[in-house]
Amino acid sequence: MATVQCDNLPVSSLEAAPTKAQTATQEKSTYGQILKSSALVGGSSILNIAVGIVRTKAMALLLEPSGFGLFGLYASLINLTQTLAGMGVNSSGVRQIAEAAGSGDVERIGQTAAVLRRVSLFLGLLGAAFLIVFARQVSAITFGSRDHASDIAFLSIAVFLTLVSLGQGALIQGMRRIGDFAKMNAVGPVTAAACSIPFVYFWHAKGVVPALIAVAAMTLAASWWYSRKIDIPRFSTSLPAMARETSALLKLGFAFMSSGLMTMGVAYVVRIVILRQVGIEATGLYQSAWALGGLYVGFILQAMAADFYPRLTAKADDNTECNRLVNEQAQVGLLLAGPGVIATITLAPVVISLLYSARFAGAVPILRWICLGTILQVISWPMGFIIVAKARQNIFFWCEMAWTVVSLALAWVCVGTFGLVGAGIAFCGSYIFHAFLIYAVVHSLSGFEWSAANRKTGFFFLATVTAVFCGFYILPFWIAVVIGIVAAAFGSMYSLRELAGLVSYERIPAPLRKVVAYF
């Protein structure tokens, strides 16, 4: 339910404007909500990744290399098909539901939810029909023969279940049921792993398709279980109203789909550039650095998308409130991400050796450049949500297109000039461009400006991250490591102290209160 804004009322009105003390209390409550959602979604993400590692390891042990490659190709086909057929409705649906919830109109919420479910069901059937009809052609393009056409046709079941599940997940997220959303993201992968591994254990390569269908089925079951807890009254929806809601979903959804395809396209083309200009081994080094570089920051960005996006959508028409929410989210994001990025830059050789092997040491310099880019992601992502929350899909599309062109151009030039490390330089450079571009766009849309607290926090972490990064190029290795460890420890203390000042003391978990009091 949206709160009523009283900023324009005279002092003599029945409800006076909030005092400074009330405003400070509201802001502390907002910061507490940000930290709570980050902990919930981040925790489920950690569990999700851990389960994914176990499942992948099990598949690798149970399948021959050819069978494991088949598993990867089939999973990629499902992802690509659901991205195309889904039309970005799972993302645009979050915005539409959040906007309806923010209006406080129960009938509008019910109608929007009904349309979202129906559209997700229709798109699921459409995606499934596509794979069934073009199974032979897809098999020929992917494998060079039509031998896998029947398996691809069966994958249509997984596409259908996945798209229906994404629609239900959008409903949960849009209604800001963050606890249920986190539980869904935790329960789904655990049950999916438990149900899919036995298929491969007993049937080996022939169990790959049933295993993928089982994953989709368990994900759907988890999303259904938690979405059914949302009590939304049913209202009859007229055809004109349904057409308007569907149009809004698909228009914004198309921008999300295009963005997703552009992001996937950049990742694919960069790997092709590395393969052609450096070699196959370099592609593996880049993949390892890419996976690790986004691991820690990914938790923060997922939490941002889970709770911040629907909250911002509800306030999208109020520029002052919108800008305040973005500044708050960016500040918390920087405080959470900064120490982790510094530690990753410093301990990159250890992290690479532990999670991969010493043979992947060539990925260390790329990982450090990617870490520079990820800290810029944390800065630019909250600003970008202003464009989405205001449903400015054309601006969103062209911003993503500009980033895609710059990313590919930088990758081509930097890899050709600097070799493999050039891919990391290109990644960092693309997000420097993205940060400046998005800031200029949202400044014109909502008058957004960085708060004094964010300028201070941003300068501190950008300067510290840059100094630690440069230390590995201009100082002896062990001196650079010591400086990096000290910087990571100091950054952690700084973040803890700042976060403690943003959140009410009683909202801090009891085990951490003594630590906070010490600092």
DAURCOR-V451203 format. One record per backbone hydrogen bond with DSSP energy under -1.0 kcal/mol. NH is the residue of the N-H (numbers start at 1). CO is the residue of the C=O. E is the energy in kcal/mol with one decimal. If there is no record, write none. Layout:
# DAURCOR-V451203
NH_CO_E + NH_CO_E
This chain:
# DAURCOR-V451203
9_6_-1.5 + 13_10_-1.9 + 23_19_-2.5 + 24_20_-2.6 + 25_21_-2.2 + 26_22_-2.4 + 27_23_-2.4 + 28_24_-2.3 + 29_25_-2.1 + 30_26_-2.2 + 31_27_-2.7 + 32_28_-2.4 + 33_29_-2.1 + 34_30_-2.3 + 35_31_-2.5 + 36_32_-2.5 + 37_33_-2.6 + 38_34_-2.3 + 39_35_-2.4 + 40_36_-2.5 + 41_37_-2.8 + 42_38_-2.2 + 43_39_-2.3 + 44_40_-2.0 + 45_41_-2.2 + 46_42_-2.3 + 47_43_-2.1 + 48_44_-2.5 + 49_45_-2.7 + 50_46_-2.6 + 51_47_-2.8 + 52_48_-2.4 + 53_49_-2.4 + 54_50_-2.2 + 55_51_-2.9 + 56_52_-2.6 + 57_53_-2.6 + 58_54_-2.6 + 59_55_-2.6 + 60_56_-2.5 + 61_57_-2.0 + 62_58_-2.5 + 63_59_-2.3 + 68_64_-2.6 + 69_65_-2.2 + 70_66_-1.9 + 71_67_-2.1 + 72_68_-2.0 + 73_69_-2.2 + 74_70_-2.7 + 75_71_-2.2 + 76_72_-2.1 + 77_73_-2.2 + 78_74_-2.1 + 79_75_-2.3 + 80_76_-2.7 + 81_77_-2.5 + 82_78_-2.6 + 83_79_-1.8 + 84_80_-2.1 + 85_81_-3.2 + 86_82_-1.7 + 89_86_-2.5 + 92_88_-2.5 + 93_89_-2.7 + 95_91_-1.3 + 96_92_-2.4 + 97_93_-2.6 + 98_94_-2.5 + 99_95_-2.6 + 100_96_-2.2 + 101_97_-2.8 + 102_98_-2.4 + 103_99_-1.2 + 109_105_-2.2 + 110_106_-2.4 + 111_107_-2.4 + 112_108_-2.7 + 113_109_-2.6 + 114_110_-2.1 + 115_111_-2.4 + 116_112_-2.5 + 117_113_-2.2 + 118_114_-2.3 + 119_115_-2.9 + 120_116_-2.3 + 121_117_-2.2 + 122_118_-2.5 + 123_119_-2.9 + 124_120_-2.2 + 125_121_-2.1 + 126_122_-2.3 + 127_123_-2.8 + 128_124_-2.2 + 129_125_-2.5 + 130_126_-2.0 + 131_127_-1.8 + 132_128_-2.1 + 133_129_-2.8 + 134_130_-2.5 + 138_134_-2.8 + 139_135_-2.3 + 140_136_-2.3 + 141_137_-2.4 + 142_138_-2.5 + 143_139_-3.0 + 144_140_-1.3 + 149_146_-1.4 + 152_148_-2.3 + 153_149_-2.2 + 154_150_-1.8 + 155_151_-1.4 + 156_153_-1.2 + 157_154_-1.7 + 159_155_-2.0 + 160_156_-2.3 + 161_157_-2.5 + 162_158_-2.3 + 163_159_-2.2 + 164_160_-2.1 + 165_161_-2.0 + 166_162_-2.3 + 167_163_-1.6 + 168_164_-1.7 + 169_165_-2.4 + 170_166_-2.1 + 171_167_-1.4 + 172_168_-1.9 + 173_169_-2.5 + 174_170_-2.8 + 175_171_-1.7 + 176_173_-1.6 + 177_172_-2.3 + 178_176_-1.5 + 181_177_-2.7 + 182_178_-2.7 + 183_179_-2.3 + 184_180_-2.8 + 185_181_-2.0 + 186_182_-1.0 + 187_183_-3.6 + 188_184_-2.2 + 190_186_-1.4 + 191_187_-2.5 + 192_188_-2.3 + 193_189_-2.5 + 194_190_-2.2 + 195_191_-1.9 + 196_192_-2.2 + 197_193_-2.0 + 200_196_-1.2 + 201_197_-2.4 + 202_198_-2.3 + 203_199_-2.5 + 204_200_-1.8 + 206_203_-1.6 + 207_204_-1.8 + 208_205_-1.4 + 211_207_-2.1 + 212_208_-2.2 + 213_209_-2.2 + 214_210_-2.3 + 215_211_-2.1 + 216_212_-1.9 + 217_213_-2.4 + 218_214_-2.5 + 219_215_-2.0 + 220_216_-2.3 + 221_217_-2.3 + 222_218_-2.2 + 223_219_-2.2 + 224_220_-2.7 + 225_221_-2.3 + 226_222_-1.8 + 227_223_-2.1 + 228_224_-2.0 + 230_227_-1.4 + 232_230_-1.2 + 242_238_-2.6 + 243_239_-2.5 + 244_240_-2.1 + 245_241_-2.3 + 246_242_-2.5 + 247_243_-2.4 + 248_244_-2.3 + 249_245_-2.4 + 250_246_-2.5 + 251_247_-2.5 + 252_248_-1.8 + 253_249_-2.2 + 254_250_-2.4 + 255_251_-1.0 + 256_252_-1.8 + 257_253_-3.0 + 258_254_-2.7 + 259_255_-2.3 + 260_256_-2.7 + 261_257_-2.6 + 262_258_-2.5 + 263_259_-2.6 + 264_260_-2.5 + 265_261_-2.6 + 266_262_-2.6 + 267_263_-2.2 + 268_264_-2.1 + 269_265_-2.9 + 270_266_-2.7 + 271_267_-1.4 + 272_268_-1.8 + 273_269_-2.7 + 274_270_-2.3 + 275_271_-2.4 + 276_272_-2.7 + 277_273_-2.6 + 278_274_-2.8 + 279_274_-2.1 + 283_279_-1.2 + 284_280_-1.4 + 285_281_-1.9 + 286_282_-2.5 + 287_283_-2.2 + 288_284_-2.1 + 289_285_-2.1 + 290_286_-2.8 + 291_287_-2.3 + 292_288_-1.9 + 293_289_-2.7 + 294_290_-1.4 + 298_294_-1.5 + 299_296_-1.0 + 301_297_-2.3 + 302_298_-2.4 + 303_299_-2.0 + 304_300_-2.0 + 305_301_-2.1 + 306_302_-2.1 + 307_303_-2.1 + 309_304_-1.3 + 311_307_-1.8 + 312_308_-2.9 + 313_309_-2.2 + 314_310_-1.7 + 316_313_-1.4 + 318_315_-1.7 + 322_318_-2.9 + 323_319_-2.7 + 324_320_-1.9 + 325_321_-2.3 + 326_322_-1.9 + 327_323_-2.3 + 328_324_-2.3 + 329_325_-2.5 + 330_326_-2.6 + 331_327_-2.2 + 332_328_-2.3 + 333_329_-2.6 + 334_330_-2.5 + 335_331_-2.3 + 336_332_-2.2 + 337_333_-2.5 + 338_334_-2.8 + 341_337_-2.5 + 342_338_-2.3 + 343_339_-2.4 + 344_340_-2.2 + 345_341_-2.4 + 346_342_-2.1 + 347_343_-2.9 + 351_347_-2.7 + 352_348_-2.6 + 353_349_-2.1 + 354_350_-2.5 + 355_351_-2.4 + 356_352_-2.0 + 360_357_-2.1 + 361_358_-1.6 + 363_360_-2.3 + 364_361_-1.8 + 367_363_-2.5 + 368_364_-1.9 + 369_365_-1.7 + 370_366_-2.5 + 371_367_-2.2 + 372_368_-1.5 + 373_369_-1.6 + 374_370_-2.2 + 375_371_-1.6 + 377_373_-1.6 + 378_374_-1.9 + 380_376_-2.5 + 381_377_-2.8 + 384_380_-2.0 + 385_381_-1.2 + 386_383_-1.6 + 388_384_-1.2 + 389_385_-3.1 + 390_386_-1.8 + 391_388_-1.9 + 392_387_-2.3 + 393_391_-1.4 + 396_392_-2.3 + 397_393_-2.6 + 398_394_-2.3 + 399_395_-2.3 + 400_396_-2.2 + 401_397_-2.4 + 402_398_-2.3 + 403_399_-2.3 + 404_400_-2.3 + 405_401_-2.4 + 406_402_-2.4 + 407_403_-2.7 + 408_404_-2.4 + 409_405_-2.4 + 410_406_-2.7 + 411_407_-2.3 + 412_408_-2.4 + 413_409_-2.3 + 414_410_-3.3 + 415_411_-2.3 + 416_412_-1.3 + 417_413_-1.6 + 418_414_-3.5 + 419_415_-1.5 + 422_419_-1.3 + 423_420_-1.9 + 425_421_-1.9 + 426_422_-2.5 + 427_423_-1.9 + 428_424_-2.3 + 429_425_-2.8 + 430_426_-2.4 + 431_427_-1.4 + 432_428_-1.5 + 433_429_-2.1 + 434_430_-2.1 + 435_431_-2.1 + 436_432_-1.9 + 437_433_-2.5 + 438_434_-2.8 + 439_435_-2.0 + 440_436_-2.0 + 441_437_-2.1 + 442_438_-2.9 + 443_439_-1.9 + 444_440_-1.3 + 445_441_-1.6 + 446_442_-2.8 + 447_443_-1.2 + 448_442_-1.2 + 455_451_-2.3 + 456_452_-2.1 + 457_453_-2.6 + 458_454_-3.3 + 459_455_-2.2 + 460_456_-2.2 + 461_457_-2.4 + 462_458_-2.6 + 463_459_-2.4 + 464_460_-2.2 + 465_461_-3.0 + 466_462_-2.2 + 467_463_-2.3 + 468_464_-2.5 + 469_465_-2.4 + 470_466_-2.7 + 471_467_-1.7 + 473_470_-1.9 + 474_470_-1.5 + 475_471_-2.0 + 480_476_-2.3 + 481_477_-2.2 + 482_478_-2.2 + 483_479_-2.4 + 484_480_-2.3 + 485_481_-2.6 + 486_482_-2.5 + 487_483_-2.5 + 488_484_-2.6 + 489_485_-2.4 + 490_486_-2.8 + 491_487_-2.8 + 492_488_-2.1 + 493_489_-2.2 + 494_490_-2.5 + 495_491_-2.6 + 496_492_-2.6 + 497_493_-2.3 + 498_494_-2.4 + 499_495_-2.9 + 500_496_-2.1 + 501_497_-1.4 + 502_498_-1.0 + 503_499_-1.4 + 507_504_-1.6 + 508_505_-1.4 + 512_509_-1.6 + 513_510_-1.1 + 516_512_-2.6 + 517_513_-2.7 + 518_514_-1.8 + 519_515_-1.7
